[in-house]
Amino acid sequence: MTGGEAYKQKLLTDDALDAAIGAYLADPSKPVAVEVGKGSIDVAAAVMAHAYTVEVLAREGVTGPQQRNAVKTAILLATV
């Protein structure tokens, strides 16, 4: 199951997703995991596994919303 499938099934809430994104962007060196049912998604691992997200976060001049959307995409595509 992916994060997106869990989101559609309401196993991953907007609040949990927003909190995980915010925590990761505040300090990417700290471990952040989002709970999904009986599993979890390691946000840093999800980001590193998604080339587009890595590229967006490394680019200069990227806005906060662009960063948030890139991390959200990585989480929703990650496997639980």
N, C-alpha and C positions, 0 to 999 in steps of 0.2 A: 504494500500500500504506500502511496506517496503522500506527502503533506497535503497536496491539493485534493486527493481523494478523501483524506481525513477531514479536511475543511468542509467539503461538500456534505459529508456525513455528520457534521457538527461535532466531531471528536476533537477538532482544533478550533478554538474560538477566536474571534477578532481580538479580544483583549489579550489572550495568551500570545497570539501572533505579534501584536503591536508591542507588547512588553519584551518579547524576545528580540525583535528588531531593534528596539531602543537600547536595550542592554548591550547588544553586540556592537552597535555603532558608537555607544558611549565609551567602550573599552574592548576592542577586539581581542586583546590578550587574555581577558578573563573568560573562563568557560561559561557558555550559555547553552542551555538545553531547553527545548520546548516539549512539554509532555503531550503525548498523543495517545489517548486510550491507555493501553498497558505498555506502550513503547515511548520512545522519545527521539527527537532529532537534535543532533549536535550542530548548532548553528555555524560554528567555524568550519566544521567539516563540510557542511552543505555549501557554504560560500566557496571554499577552496575547490570543490568538485564542479563548480559551475563557472566555466571560463568567462562568460559574459559578465557575471557579477564581479569577478576578480578584476577584469578590465575596467569596469565602471568605477570601482572603488579606488583604483590606482590613478585614474585620470584626474588631471587638474581642472578646477572650475566646475566640478559636478555639484549640482544643488542637493540640498538635504532630501527633498522628495525623490530625486533620481536615485540617491543612495538607498533610501528606504525601499523603493520599488525593486531595485536590484537584489537586495537581501531577501525581500519577500518572495521574489521569484525563485531564488535558490532554495528557500525553505519549502515552498510548495512543490518543487520538483524533486526534493530529497525523498529517499526511501525511509520509511519508519522501521 
